[in-house]
Amino acid sequence: MAKPIPRLSPADIALVLDLAWHAPDPLTAVLYSHGLSEGQLIALLRRELTPTAFKLWSQRMKHGSRSKAPSRDGVRAPAPRKTGR
């Protein structure tokens, strides 16, 4: 079980989502910038992304972060899931 996700502001959550989606090595980038472990990052992405976007991200992680993905200029990060919070 992963440690609980620390409380992050909406701006920090948006930054973590952007790093996770675009960084060549998102796990390391998020660890150094926000101190989130791999389990915490996965839990945050599961909570904030739509199921389809999370599935795309996890497939990219399994098959090499950016090996077959288009360049950053051609890809937009998915919008966070809209919730009633």
C-alpha positions, -999 to 999 in steps of 0.1 A, spaced: 0 0 0 14 34 -10 18 62 15 -11 87 15 -8 114 -11 3 147 5 -21 176 3 -13 194 -29 -28 227 -42 -47 225 -75 -18 243 -91 6 216 -78 -17 188 -90 -17 204 -125 21 206 -125 24 170 -114 0 159 -141 20 178 -167 53 163 -155 38 128 -155 25 132 -190 54 150 -207 86 142 -188 109 116 -203 112 99 -169 81 111 -151 87 90 -119 120 107 -113 108 141 -123 79 140 -99 100 125 -71 125 153 -73 100 182 -78 73 172 -53 87 143 -33 60 118 -44 69 81 -46 59 59 -75 28 46 -56 17 80 -46 20 93 -82 0 64 -95 -27 69 -68 -28 106 -77 -31 100 -114 -58 74 -109 -77 99 -89 -72 129 -111 -73 115 -147 -101 99 -165 -98 61 -167 -89 62 -204 -61 88 -198 -47 68 -169 -47 37 -191 -28 55 -218 -3 68 -193 3 34 -177 7 18 -211 34 44 -220 52 36 -188 52 -1 -195 65 3 -231 91 30 -224 82 65 -215 86 83 -247 99 58 -272 69 57 -295 50 88 -283 48 119 -304 68 149 -295 57 172 -267 47 199 -291 21 175 -307 6 161 -275 -15 178 -249 -18 165 -214 -53 152 -206 -75 175 -186 -81 165 -150 -113 147 -142 -141 170 -132 -154 163 -98 -178 179 -74 -151 187 -48 
